[in-house]
């Protein structure tokens, strides 16, 4: 359950366990090839004023191209989340606070899941540390062995 009514939070913390489908529109434009649903576990609670604190864990698996040889690499993503959601206009400029509409009746955590998952994706993925990459001339995968290109002799 990733959409929580504010009135439910007045009674105490609410568990936020659920899954978000990789085809959910919230992931549109993210360019992250998810291999299955995104798993979310956590708890949302009201704090002072109209603020809410969400603590949880986001887990997903994605297939990302190796930066050297372009082979597909399955990457396990896990993000521990501890975020504040607020409708306070003064907090709107704080990048660590997720904005809420004033007098919100429901809190939808799927946008937070999207952003936090995007932050967890590594900038560069390698299929292995010693990946040889691709030949710059013919494009052959050098992990499979040397290519047929004739190498010019290096200057002495």
N, C-alpha and C positions, 0 to 999 in steps of 0.2 A: 504494500500500500504506500504509494509515493505521493498521493494527493490527500491531504489531511485537512479536515475542517477545523478552523480556529476554535470553535466551541468545544471540540474534543480535547484540545490542549489545555483548556481551563480546568479540567479534571485531573490533569497530571501528564507526565510524559507519554508519548505514543510511539510504539514500535513502528519502524519504517522498513520492513522487510519486503522485498519484491524483486521483480525482474523487469527489465526494459528490453523489448525486442530490438534486434539490430536494424530492423526496417522502420522503427519508430521515427516519425518526422523530426523529433528533437535532434537526431543525429545528422540530419540533412546538411550538406556542405562541410561536414567535418573531415571527409575523405579518410576515414578510418575503417578498413575492411574487417569488421567484427566477425568472428567465427561462430558466434552464438549469442544468446541473451546476456545482457549485462546484469550481474547479480548485485543487489544492494541490501545491506543489513545495517540497521542503526536505530537511533532513537531521537525524536524531536521533542523539545520542551520549550515552554514559554519562559522568558526571563523578564527582566525589568521593562516596564513600558510595553511597547508593541513589538518587542524583539523576540526572536526565537533562535535557539541554539540547536544545531543538528550535528550529532556525532555518529559516524558510521564508517563502513568499509564498502568500497566499490571494487568489484572484481570483473574482469573480462579477459577474453582471449582474442587476439587480432593477428592477422597474417600481414607482415610488412616485408618489403623487399630489402635484401641485404644491400648496403650502400656501395659495396665493391663489385659483387658479381650478379646482383639483381635476383638472386634465388629467393624464393619465399621462405620466410622465417616466422615460425609461430611464437608469439610473444605473450607471456602471461602478464597482465596488468593488474596491479593492486594499489589502491589509493586509500589511505586512512584520511577521513574527513572530519574536520572540526571547524564548522563555519557558523557565522552569525547571519541571520536574515533580519532585515529591518526596514520599516517604512519611514524612519526618521530621515528627513531631507538632508540633514547635516552629515549623515553617514553615507550619503550617495556617492561622494567622491572617494571614499575609502575602498581600495581594490579588494580588501579582505572581507568586505560585507556585501552580501547579495541583497539587492533592493527588492522590496515588496510594495505593491500598491497600497496607498493609504486606506485604512479600514478594510483590509483584505478579509474575506470570509473563508478562504481556502488557501493552503500553501501547497504549491506544486513543486516537488523536489527534482523533477526530471531535468529542468534547465541546469540545476546545480550539478546533477550527475554528469550531464554533457560536458560542462566546463571543467569539472575536476578530473574527469576521465581524459580529456584532451591534454591537461597538464601532465598527466602521467605517461603519455606516449613518449618513448625515447626519441631524441632528435636523429640519432644515427644507430642503425641496427646492423650487426655483423652476423653472418651465418656461423662464423667461428673466428677466433682471434687471428689465426694465420691465413685468413682468406686471401688468395692471390689475385682475385678480381678478374677483370676481362682484359684481353689484349687490346691496346689502344688502336691497333692497326686493323685487325680482322674481327674483333669482338668475341673471339673464342673464350670460353670459360677456362682460365688457367688453373683452376682447382682440379680439372680433369687431366691435366698434364700440359706440356708445352704445345704451343700451336705450330702451324706449318709456316708461319711468316719467317722470312729470311731476315735475321737480325744483322744490322750493319756492325762492323767491328768498331769497338769503342776506341776513341783516340788514345794513343799511348802517352 
